[in-house]
């Protein structure tokens, strides 16, 4: 069982930056693939970014490529999403996901990001 806790959301203005954090526990952190997803008002949950356990494969959605960066700190069991040049359309609840090979997916409770002037 993997537990995930997101933090770092908030209310910001367009063009601002935020860094989301995801604290993981209960699993072998270094073998997990992590992803960030988001769900905007009235929308389905969508993929944002993913990073595999060896940091060799990182993918971003086209909507955030060049503005967001996903990183991980295996020593601290943490995954981060640096979000720069935020836009109103980035407003959403952001979720952290861990993929445990042979077991399944685990999700955090989400953190709200609101981008508004």
N, C-alpha and C positions, 0 to 999 in steps of 0.2 A: 504494500500500500504506500502510495506517494502522496504527501500533502504539499500543496502549493498555496502560497499567500502572496498576493500582489499588493503593491503599494506605490505611491508616487503620483497618483492622479490628482487632478485639480481643475480649476478654472483659469484659463490663460487667454491672452489676446492673440489674434492672428499674427504670425511671424515669430511668436515666442517659442521657447523650447521646454521640454519636460523629459525627465528620465524615469521610466517605470522600472520597478524592481520586482523580481519573483524569487521568493525564498522557498527552497525545496527541502523536504525532509522525508525520511522513511524509505529511501531507495538508494541504489548505488549510483550516485549522481553522475559519475564520469561516464557511465554507459548509456545515459538517457539522451534522447533527442528532444529538444524543446522548441516550442513555437509560441508565437503571439498571435492572437486572433482578436477581432473586435466585432461588436454589434451596435450599430447606430440605431437611432429612434426609428421604429417601423421597418427595420431592415433585418435580413438574416445575418447570422454570424459569418464573418469572412476572414480569410487568411490574411495575415500581415507579414510575418517573417518566421523563418525557422533556422535553427542551427543544430548540426548533428554533434554527436558526442566527441568527435575528434576535431571539431572546428573546421573541418575541411569542406563542408558543404553548407553554404548559407544561401537562402533564397528570400527574395522580397516580392511582395505584390507590386505591380506596376504603379499603383497609386501612391506608394510610399518610397519607391526606389529613389535613391539620391538624397532623401530627407531623413530617413530612419536608419538606425543601425542596431543590430542585435549582437550582444556579446554575452559571454559567460565567464564566471570565475569558479573553477572547479574547487579551489581551495576553500571558498566560502559557501559553496552550494547555492550560488546566486546566478540568475539570468537577468539581463537588463535590456531595455529597449530605449535607446536614445532617440528622441523625436525632436527634430529641428524644423524651423519654418512651418509651424503648425497652421493648418487651415480649418475653417469652420466645418468642412466635410470630414475632418478627422474626429469630430465629436462622436464619442461612442463609449461603451463599457469595454475595457480591454481585459482579455483573459490570457492567462498563461496555461500552456498545455505541456504535459510530459508524456512521452511515448515510452512505455516499458516493453522491450522486446518479448514477445510470447505471452504478454499479459494483457496489455491494452492501453487506453489513454486515460490520463488523469487531468482534471481541470481545477483551477483555482476559482475563487468566488468573484473575481473581477474587480477592477478599479475604474472609476468614472473619469473620463477626460472630456472637458467641455472647452471648446474654442469659440470665443465670442468677443465682439468688440463692444 
